[in-house]
């Protein structure tokens, strides 16, 4: 189990942040989600490796319109 930082600056509204927490906690590998001193970062207790976390975390942020 490892603790990773997740940048969430893209989740601007309270609704987006609530939804994000639910998404995080719905993942079997996520054991906990914690606030940090930085508003745009969450600490995620993740039962998996860094690459697996990075690959999965990259799917969370909405894509910019082209």
HTML snippet that shows the backbone in 3Dmol.js (N, CA, C, O; Angstrom):
<script src="https://3Dmol.org/build/3Dmol-min.js"></script>
<div id="view" style="width:600px;height:400px;position:relative"></div>
<script>
const pdb = `
ATOM      1  N   UNK A   1       0.844  -1.163   0.000  1.00  0.00           N
ATOM      2  CA  UNK A   1       0.000   0.000   0.000  1.00  0.00           C
ATOM      3  C   UNK A   1       0.898   1.238   0.000  1.00  0.00           C
ATOM      4  O   UNK A   1       1.903   1.296   0.709  1.00  0.00           O
ATOM      5  N   UNK A   2       0.512   2.226  -0.813  1.00  0.00           N
ATOM      6  CA  UNK A   2       1.300   3.447  -0.945  1.00  0.00           C
ATOM      7  C   UNK A   2       0.400   4.666  -0.882  1.00  0.00           C
ATOM      8  O   UNK A   2      -0.798   4.594  -1.153  1.00  0.00           O
ATOM      9  N   UNK A   3       1.002   5.779  -0.519  1.00  0.00           N
ATOM     10  CA  UNK A   3       0.295   7.047  -0.458  1.00  0.00           C
ATOM     11  C   UNK A   3       0.761   7.901  -1.628  1.00  0.00           C
ATOM     12  O   UNK A   3       1.949   8.198  -1.757  1.00  0.00           O
ATOM     13  N   UNK A   4      -0.182   8.295  -2.481  1.00  0.00           N
ATOM     14  CA  UNK A   4       0.129   9.102  -3.658  1.00  0.00           C
ATOM     15  C   UNK A   4      -0.620  10.412  -3.588  1.00  0.00           C
ATOM     16  O   UNK A   4      -1.683  10.505  -2.975  1.00  0.00           O
ATOM     17  N   UNK A   5      -0.048  11.436  -4.229  1.00  0.00           N
ATOM     18  CA  UNK A   5      -0.733  12.723  -4.347  1.00  0.00           C
ATOM     19  C   UNK A   5      -1.481  12.763  -5.668  1.00  0.00           C
ATOM     20  O   UNK A   5      -0.980  12.320  -6.701  1.00  0.00           O
ATOM     21  N   UNK A   6      -2.685  13.300  -5.614  1.00  0.00           N
ATOM     22  CA  UNK A   6      -3.515  13.439  -6.804  1.00  0.00           C
ATOM     23  C   UNK A   6      -3.856  14.909  -6.981  1.00  0.00           C
ATOM     24  O   UNK A   6      -4.490  15.508  -6.112  1.00  0.00           O
ATOM     25  N   UNK A   7      -3.441  15.495  -8.098  1.00  0.00           N
ATOM     26  CA  UNK A   7      -3.721  16.894  -8.387  1.00  0.00           C
ATOM     27  C   UNK A   7      -5.159  16.989  -8.894  1.00  0.00           C
ATOM     28  O   UNK A   7      -5.535  16.325  -9.860  1.00  0.00           O
ATOM     29  N   UNK A   8      -5.960  17.829  -8.223  1.00  0.00           N
ATOM     30  CA  UNK A   8      -7.379  17.926  -8.570  1.00  0.00           C
ATOM     31  C   UNK A   8      -7.798  19.361  -8.884  1.00  0.00           C
ATOM     32  O   UNK A   8      -8.961  19.721  -8.701  1.00  0.00           O
ATOM     33  N   UNK A   9      -6.868  20.171  -9.350  1.00  0.00           N
ATOM     34  CA  UNK A   9      -7.187  21.558  -9.681  1.00  0.00           C
ATOM     35  C   UNK A   9      -8.287  21.692 -10.714  1.00  0.00           C
ATOM     36  O   UNK A   9      -8.973  22.713 -10.758  1.00  0.00           O
ATOM     37  N   UNK A  10      -8.467  20.681 -11.541  1.00  0.00           N
ATOM     38  CA  UNK A  10      -9.509  20.706 -12.574  1.00  0.00           C
ATOM     39  C   UNK A  10     -10.904  20.581 -11.972  1.00  0.00           C
ATOM     40  O   UNK A  10     -11.880  20.979 -12.609  1.00  0.00           O
ATOM     41  N   UNK A  11     -11.024  20.036 -10.756  1.00  0.00           N
ATOM     42  CA  UNK A  11     -12.329  19.898 -10.088  1.00  0.00           C
ATOM     43  C   UNK A  11     -12.595  21.197  -9.328  1.00  0.00           C
ATOM     44  O   UNK A  11     -12.214  21.332  -8.165  1.00  0.00           O
ATOM     45  N   UNK A  12     -13.241  22.137  -9.980  1.00  0.00           N
ATOM     46  CA  UNK A  12     -13.377  23.482  -9.435  1.00  0.00           C
ATOM     47  C   UNK A  12     -14.567  23.661  -8.505  1.00  0.00           C
ATOM     48  O   UNK A  12     -14.486  24.422  -7.541  1.00  0.00           O
ATOM     49  N   UNK A  13     -15.654  22.983  -8.775  1.00  0.00           N
ATOM     50  CA  UNK A  13     -16.854  23.191  -7.961  1.00  0.00           C
ATOM     51  C   UNK A  13     -16.940  22.158  -6.840  1.00  0.00           C
ATOM     52  O   UNK A  13     -16.285  21.117  -6.887  1.00  0.00           O
ATOM     53  N   UNK A  14     -17.749  22.459  -5.841  1.00  0.00           N
ATOM     54  CA  UNK A  14     -17.961  21.528  -4.733  1.00  0.00           C
ATOM     55  C   UNK A  14     -18.572  20.227  -5.241  1.00  0.00           C
ATOM     56  O   UNK A  14     -18.221  19.151  -4.757  1.00  0.00           O
ATOM     57  N   UNK A  15     -19.478  20.310  -6.206  1.00  0.00           N
ATOM     58  CA  UNK A  15     -20.086  19.104  -6.774  1.00  0.00           C
ATOM     59  C   UNK A  15     -19.056  18.225  -7.483  1.00  0.00           C
ATOM     60  O   UNK A  15     -19.080  17.002  -7.347  1.00  0.00           O
ATOM     61  N   UNK A  16     -18.150  18.851  -8.239  1.00  0.00           N
ATOM     62  CA  UNK A  16     -17.102  18.088  -8.916  1.00  0.00           C
ATOM     63  C   UNK A  16     -16.198  17.390  -7.908  1.00  0.00           C
ATOM     64  O   UNK A  16     -15.794  16.248  -8.125  1.00  0.00           O
ATOM     65  N   UNK A  17     -15.883  18.058  -6.824  1.00  0.00           N
ATOM     66  CA  UNK A  17     -15.006  17.462  -5.800  1.00  0.00           C
ATOM     67  C   UNK A  17     -15.704  16.332  -5.056  1.00  0.00           C
ATOM     68  O   UNK A  17     -15.075  15.322  -4.738  1.00  0.00           O
ATOM     69  N   UNK A  18     -16.993  16.487  -4.777  1.00  0.00           N
ATOM     70  CA  UNK A  18     -17.750  15.403  -4.135  1.00  0.00           C
ATOM     71  C   UNK A  18     -17.814  14.187  -5.047  1.00  0.00           C
ATOM     72  O   UNK A  18     -17.595  13.056  -4.613  1.00  0.00           O
ATOM     73  N   UNK A  19     -18.117  14.435  -6.313  1.00  0.00           N
ATOM     74  CA  UNK A  19     -18.177  13.344  -7.278  1.00  0.00           C
ATOM     75  C   UNK A  19     -16.824  12.637  -7.377  1.00  0.00           C
ATOM     76  O   UNK A  19     -16.765  11.409  -7.438  1.00  0.00           O
ATOM     77  N   UNK A  20     -15.756  13.403  -7.394  1.00  0.00           N
ATOM     78  CA  UNK A  20     -14.412  12.834  -7.471  1.00  0.00           C
ATOM     79  C   UNK A  20     -14.130  11.928  -6.273  1.00  0.00           C
ATOM     80  O   UNK A  20     -13.582  10.838  -6.439  1.00  0.00           O
ATOM     81  N   UNK A  21     -14.495  12.364  -5.084  1.00  0.00           N
ATOM     82  CA  UNK A  21     -14.283  11.517  -3.889  1.00  0.00           C
ATOM     83  C   UNK A  21     -15.034  10.194  -4.024  1.00  0.00           C
ATOM     84  O   UNK A  21     -14.500   9.138  -3.688  1.00  0.00           O
ATOM     85  N   UNK A  22     -16.263  10.251  -4.512  1.00  0.00           N
ATOM     86  CA  UNK A  22     -17.030   9.018  -4.715  1.00  0.00           C
ATOM     87  C   UNK A  22     -16.346   8.127  -5.744  1.00  0.00           C
ATOM     88  O   UNK A  22     -16.257   6.914  -5.549  1.00  0.00           O
ATOM     89  N   UNK A  23     -15.868   8.704  -6.822  1.00  0.00           N
ATOM     90  CA  UNK A  23     -15.150   7.943  -7.839  1.00  0.00           C
ATOM     91  C   UNK A  23     -13.904   7.274  -7.254  1.00  0.00           C
ATOM     92  O   UNK A  23     -13.619   6.110  -7.534  1.00  0.00           O
ATOM     93  N   UNK A  24     -13.181   8.020  -6.450  1.00  0.00           N
ATOM     94  CA  UNK A  24     -11.975   7.471  -5.834  1.00  0.00           C
ATOM     95  C   UNK A  24     -12.305   6.306  -4.911  1.00  0.00           C
ATOM     96  O   UNK A  24     -11.682   5.248  -4.983  1.00  0.00           O
ATOM     97  N   UNK A  25     -13.283   6.511  -4.052  1.00  0.00           N
ATOM     98  CA  UNK A  25     -13.618   5.487  -3.067  1.00  0.00           C
ATOM     99  C   UNK A  25     -14.316   4.272  -3.678  1.00  0.00           C
ATOM    100  O   UNK A  25     -14.375   3.215  -3.049  1.00  0.00           O
ATOM    101  N   UNK A  26     -14.842   4.410  -4.893  1.00  0.00           N
ATOM    102  CA  UNK A  26     -15.480   3.277  -5.562  1.00  0.00           C
ATOM    103  C   UNK A  26     -14.448   2.294  -6.111  1.00  0.00           C
ATOM    104  O   UNK A  26     -14.776   1.145  -6.406  1.00  0.00           O
ATOM    105  N   UNK A  27     -13.233   2.735  -6.244  1.00  0.00           N
ATOM    106  CA  UNK A  27     -12.153   1.878  -6.766  1.00  0.00           C
ATOM    107  C   UNK A  27     -11.669   0.936  -5.670  1.00  0.00           C
ATOM    108  O   UNK A  27     -11.348   1.385  -4.569  1.00  0.00           O
ATOM    109  N   UNK A  28     -11.612  -0.351  -5.953  1.00  0.00           N
ATOM    110  CA  UNK A  28     -11.206  -1.343  -4.955  1.00  0.00           C
ATOM    111  C   UNK A  28      -9.808  -1.090  -4.399  1.00  0.00           C
ATOM    112  O   UNK A  28      -9.541  -1.365  -3.229  1.00  0.00           O
ATOM    113  N   UNK A  29      -8.917  -0.563  -5.241  1.00  0.00           N
ATOM    114  CA  UNK A  29      -7.535  -0.330  -4.796  1.00  0.00           C
ATOM    115  C   UNK A  29      -7.379   0.893  -3.903  1.00  0.00           C
ATOM    116  O   UNK A  29      -6.352   1.040  -3.240  1.00  0.00           O
ATOM    117  N   UNK A  30      -8.370   1.764  -3.872  1.00  0.00           N
ATOM    118  CA  UNK A  30      -8.286   2.972  -3.037  1.00  0.00           C
ATOM    119  C   UNK A  30      -8.776   2.630  -1.636  1.00  0.00           C
ATOM    120  O   UNK A  30      -9.919   2.217  -1.443  1.00  0.00           O
ATOM    121  N   UNK A  31      -7.890   2.811  -0.666  1.00  0.00           N
ATOM    122  CA  UNK A  31      -8.215   2.497   0.724  1.00  0.00           C
ATOM    123  C   UNK A  31      -8.562   3.732   1.543  1.00  0.00           C
ATOM    124  O   UNK A  31      -9.130   3.614   2.629  1.00  0.00           O
ATOM    125  N   UNK A  32      -8.231   4.905   1.039  1.00  0.00           N
ATOM    126  CA  UNK A  32      -8.550   6.135   1.743  1.00  0.00           C
ATOM    127  C   UNK A  32      -8.219   7.352   0.900  1.00  0.00           C
ATOM    128  O   UNK A  32      -7.334   7.310   0.046  1.00  0.00           O
ATOM    129  N   UNK A  33      -8.939   8.436   1.148  1.00  0.00           N
ATOM    130  CA  UNK A  33      -8.723   9.708   0.469  1.00  0.00           C
ATOM    131  C   UNK A  33      -8.665  10.781   1.542  1.00  0.00           C
ATOM    132  O   UNK A  33      -9.552  10.869   2.390  1.00  0.00           O
ATOM    133  N   UNK A  34      -7.614  11.598   1.502  1.00  0.00           N
ATOM    134  CA  UNK A  34      -7.380  12.572   2.560  1.00  0.00           C
ATOM    135  C   UNK A  34      -7.077  13.939   1.975  1.00  0.00           C
ATOM    136  O   UNK A  34      -6.415  14.051   0.943  1.00  0.00           O
ATOM    137  N   UNK A  35      -7.565  14.978   2.640  1.00  0.00           N
ATOM    138  CA  UNK A  35      -7.217  16.338   2.265  1.00  0.00           C
ATOM    139  C   UNK A  35      -5.755  16.587   2.602  1.00  0.00           C
ATOM    140  O   UNK A  35      -5.192  15.946   3.490  1.00  0.00           O
ATOM    141  N   UNK A  36      -5.153  17.515   1.894  1.00  0.00           N
ATOM    142  CA  UNK A  36      -3.788  17.945   2.187  1.00  0.00           C
ATOM    143  C   UNK A  36      -3.815  19.441   2.484  1.00  0.00           C
ATOM    144  O   UNK A  36      -4.871  20.070   2.423  1.00  0.00           O
ATOM    145  N   UNK A  37      -2.674  19.999   2.801  1.00  0.00           N
ATOM    146  CA  UNK A  37      -2.585  21.431   3.069  1.00  0.00           C
ATOM    147  C   UNK A  37      -2.830  22.246   1.804  1.00  0.00           C
ATOM    148  O   UNK A  37      -3.175  23.425   1.881  1.00  0.00           O
ATOM    149  N   UNK A  38      -2.655  21.629   0.653  1.00  0.00           N
ATOM    150  CA  UNK A  38      -2.898  22.308  -0.630  1.00  0.00           C
ATOM    151  C   UNK A  38      -4.309  21.988  -1.114  1.00  0.00           C
ATOM    152  O   UNK A  38      -4.703  20.824  -1.179  1.00  0.00           O
ATOM    153  N   UNK A  39      -5.057  23.018  -1.449  1.00  0.00           N
ATOM    154  CA  UNK A  39      -6.445  22.852  -1.887  1.00  0.00           C
ATOM    155  C   UNK A  39      -6.583  22.016  -3.148  1.00  0.00           C
ATOM    156  O   UNK A  39      -7.608  21.362  -3.341  1.00  0.00           O
ATOM    157  N   UNK A  40      -5.589  22.023  -3.998  1.00  0.00           N
ATOM    158  CA  UNK A  40      -5.687  21.345  -5.284  1.00  0.00           C
ATOM    159  C   UNK A  40      -5.035  19.966  -5.295  1.00  0.00           C
ATOM    160  O   UNK A  40      -4.730  19.428  -6.359  1.00  0.00           O
ATOM    161  N   UNK A  41      -4.823  19.392  -4.102  1.00  0.00           N
ATOM    162  CA  UNK A  41      -4.173  18.085  -4.017  1.00  0.00           C
ATOM    163  C   UNK A  41      -4.852  17.232  -2.963  1.00  0.00           C
ATOM    164  O   UNK A  41      -5.147  17.699  -1.863  1.00  0.00           O
ATOM    165  N   UNK A  42      -5.097  15.968  -3.311  1.00  0.00           N
ATOM    166  CA  UNK A  42      -5.576  14.978  -2.353  1.00  0.00           C
ATOM    167  C   UNK A  42      -4.492  13.934  -2.156  1.00  0.00           C
ATOM    168  O   UNK A  42      -3.701  13.676  -3.064  1.00  0.00           O
ATOM    169  N   UNK A  43      -4.452  13.339  -0.992  1.00  0.00           N
ATOM    170  CA  UNK A  43      -3.588  12.196  -0.731  1.00  0.00           C
ATOM    171  C   UNK A  43      -4.459  10.953  -0.847  1.00  0.00           C
ATOM    172  O   UNK A  43      -5.539  10.884  -0.260  1.00  0.00           O
ATOM    173  N   UNK A  44      -3.984   9.977  -1.607  1.00  0.00           N
ATOM    174  CA  UNK A  44      -4.757   8.768  -1.875  1.00  0.00           C
ATOM    175  C   UNK A  44      -3.950   7.557  -1.407  1.00  0.00           C
ATOM    176  O   UNK A  44      -2.830   7.332  -1.866  1.00  0.00           O
ATOM    177  N   UNK A  45      -4.526   6.786  -0.495  1.00  0.00           N
ATOM    178  CA  UNK A  45      -3.925   5.540  -0.047  1.00  0.00           C
ATOM    179  C   UNK A  45      -4.340   4.474  -1.046  1.00  0.00           C
ATOM    180  O   UNK A  45      -5.517   4.124  -1.140  1.00  0.00           O
ATOM    181  N   UNK A  46      -3.366   3.957  -1.797  1.00  0.00           N
ATOM    182  CA  UNK A  46      -3.650   3.125  -2.972  1.00  0.00           C
ATOM    183  C   UNK A  46      -2.939   1.790  -2.844  1.00  0.00           C
ATOM    184  O   UNK A  46      -1.742   1.732  -2.559  1.00  0.00           O
ATOM    185  N   UNK A  47      -3.681   0.730  -3.057  1.00  0.00           N
ATOM    186  CA  UNK A  47      -3.130  -0.616  -2.986  1.00  0.00           C
ATOM    187  C   UNK A  47      -2.706  -1.056  -4.385  1.00  0.00           C
ATOM    188  O   UNK A  47      -3.381  -1.852  -5.037  1.00  0.00           O
ATOM    189  N   UNK A  48      -1.579  -0.520  -4.824  1.00  0.00           N
ATOM    190  CA  UNK A  48      -1.056  -0.806  -6.152  1.00  0.00           C
ATOM    191  C   UNK A  48       0.199   0.013  -6.377  1.00  0.00           C
ATOM    192  O   UNK A  48       0.609   0.788  -5.513  1.00  0.00           O
ATOM    193  N   UNK A  49       0.799  -0.158  -7.524  1.00  0.00           N
ATOM    194  CA  UNK A  49       2.037   0.538  -7.842  1.00  0.00           C
ATOM    195  C   UNK A  49       1.820   1.922  -8.404  1.00  0.00           C
ATOM    196  O   UNK A  49       0.701   2.314  -8.734  1.00  0.00           O
ATOM    197  N   UNK A  50       2.928   2.663  -8.506  1.00  0.00           N
ATOM    198  CA  UNK A  50       2.882   4.031  -9.004  1.00  0.00           C
ATOM    199  C   UNK A  50       2.365   4.090 -10.436  1.00  0.00           C
ATOM    200  O   UNK A  50       1.527   4.934 -10.754  1.00  0.00           O
ATOM    201  N   UNK A  51       2.846   3.213 -11.296  1.00  0.00           N
ATOM    202  CA  UNK A  51       2.406   3.261 -12.694  1.00  0.00           C
ATOM    203  C   UNK A  51       0.914   2.978 -12.804  1.00  0.00           C
ATOM    204  O   UNK A  51       0.209   3.642 -13.564  1.00  0.00           O
ATOM    205  N   UNK A  52       0.432   1.997 -12.052  1.00  0.00           N
ATOM    206  CA  UNK A  52      -0.998   1.686 -12.059  1.00  0.00           C
ATOM    207  C   UNK A  52      -1.815   2.888 -11.575  1.00  0.00           C
ATOM    208  O   UNK A  52      -2.852   3.214 -12.153  1.00  0.00           O
ATOM    209  N   UNK A  53      -1.337   3.546 -10.509  1.00  0.00           N
ATOM    210  CA  UNK A  53      -2.015   4.732  -9.991  1.00  0.00           C
ATOM    211  C   UNK A  53      -2.011   5.849 -11.035  1.00  0.00           C
ATOM    212  O   UNK A  53      -3.046   6.459 -11.301  1.00  0.00           O
ATOM    213  N   UNK A  54      -0.852   6.113 -11.620  1.00  0.00           N
ATOM    214  CA  UNK A  54      -0.749   7.182 -12.618  1.00  0.00           C
ATOM    215  C   UNK A  54      -1.643   6.923 -13.826  1.00  0.00           C
ATOM    216  O   UNK A  54      -2.304   7.834 -14.323  1.00  0.00           O
ATOM    217  N   UNK A  55      -1.661   5.667 -14.299  1.00  0.00           N
ATOM    218  CA  UNK A  55      -2.506   5.329 -15.448  1.00  0.00           C
ATOM    219  C   UNK A  55      -3.979   5.561 -15.123  1.00  0.00           C
ATOM    220  O   UNK A  55      -4.714   6.146 -15.918  1.00  0.00           O
ATOM    221  N   UNK A  56      -4.399   5.102 -13.957  1.00  0.00           N
ATOM    222  CA  UNK A  56      -5.790   5.257 -13.551  1.00  0.00           C
ATOM    223  C   UNK A  56      -6.124   6.726 -13.280  1.00  0.00           C
ATOM    224  O   UNK A  56      -7.170   7.208 -13.715  1.00  0.00           O
ATOM    225  N   UNK A  57      -5.250   7.440 -12.568  1.00  0.00           N
ATOM    226  CA  UNK A  57      -5.512   8.840 -12.229  1.00  0.00           C
ATOM    227  C   UNK A  57      -5.636   9.707 -13.475  1.00  0.00           C
ATOM    228  O   UNK A  57      -6.378  10.689 -13.477  1.00  0.00           O
ATOM    229  N   UNK A  58      -4.919   9.353 -14.523  1.00  0.00           N
ATOM    230  CA  UNK A  58      -4.984  10.150 -15.752  1.00  0.00           C
ATOM    231  C   UNK A  58      -6.349  10.044 -16.427  1.00  0.00           C
ATOM    232  O   UNK A  58      -6.671  10.861 -17.290  1.00  0.00           O
ATOM    233  N   UNK A  59      -7.146   9.067 -16.055  1.00  0.00           N
ATOM    234  CA  UNK A  59      -8.489   8.925 -16.635  1.00  0.00           C
ATOM    235  C   UNK A  59      -9.534   9.743 -15.891  1.00  0.00           C
ATOM    236  O   UNK A  59     -10.661   9.876 -16.369  1.00  0.00           O
ATOM    237  N   UNK A  60      -9.188  10.291 -14.739  1.00  0.00           N
ATOM    238  CA  UNK A  60     -10.159  11.006 -13.923  1.00  0.00           C
ATOM    239  C   UNK A  60     -10.454  12.414 -14.406  1.00  0.00           C
ATOM    240  O   UNK A  60     -11.608  12.840 -14.403  1.00  0.00           O
ATOM    241  N   UNK A  61      -9.433  13.135 -14.816  1.00  0.00           N
ATOM    242  CA  UNK A  61      -9.623  14.534 -15.229  1.00  0.00           C
ATOM    243  C   UNK A  61     -10.334  14.588 -16.578  1.00  0.00           C
ATOM    244  O   UNK A  61     -10.019  13.814 -17.482  1.00  0.00           O
ATOM    245  N   UNK A  62     -11.283  15.494 -16.712  1.00  0.00           N
ATOM    246  CA  UNK A  62     -11.961  15.643 -18.011  1.00  0.00           C
ATOM    247  C   UNK A  62     -10.987  16.121 -19.070  1.00  0.00           C
ATOM    248  O   UNK A  62     -10.058  16.874 -18.779  1.00  0.00           O
ATOM    249  N   UNK A  63     -11.199  15.694 -20.265  1.00  0.00           N
ATOM    250  CA  UNK A  63     -10.343  16.096 -21.391  1.00  0.00           C
ATOM    251  C   UNK A  63     -10.751  17.486 -21.877  1.00  0.00           C
ATOM    252  O   UNK A  63     -11.935  17.822 -21.907  1.00  0.00           O
ATOM    253  N   UNK A  64      -9.771  18.273 -22.249  1.00  0.00           N
ATOM    254  CA  UNK A  64     -10.054  19.604 -22.808  1.00  0.00           C
ATOM    255  C   UNK A  64     -10.644  19.442 -24.205  1.00  0.00           C
ATOM    256  O   UNK A  64     -10.269  18.543 -24.958  1.00  0.00           O
ATOM    257  N   UNK A  65     -11.553  20.310 -24.521  1.00  0.00           N
ATOM    258  CA  UNK A  65     -12.164  20.282 -25.859  1.00  0.00           C
ATOM    259  C   UNK A  65     -11.141  20.701 -26.897  1.00  0.00           C
ATOM    260  O   UNK A  65     -10.389  21.652 -26.684  1.00  0.00           O
ATOM    261  N   UNK A  66     -11.107  20.003 -28.005  1.00  0.00           N
ATOM    262  CA  UNK A  66     -10.125  20.309 -29.049  1.00  0.00           C
ATOM    263  C   UNK A  66     -10.599  21.424 -29.951  1.00  0.00           C
ATOM    264  O   UNK A  66      -9.893  21.807 -30.884  1.00  0.00           O
TER     265      UNK A  66
END
`;
const viewer = $3Dmol.createViewer("view");
viewer.addModel(pdb, "pdb");
viewer.setStyle({}, {cartoon: {color: "spectrum"}});
viewer.zoomTo();
viewer.render();
</script>
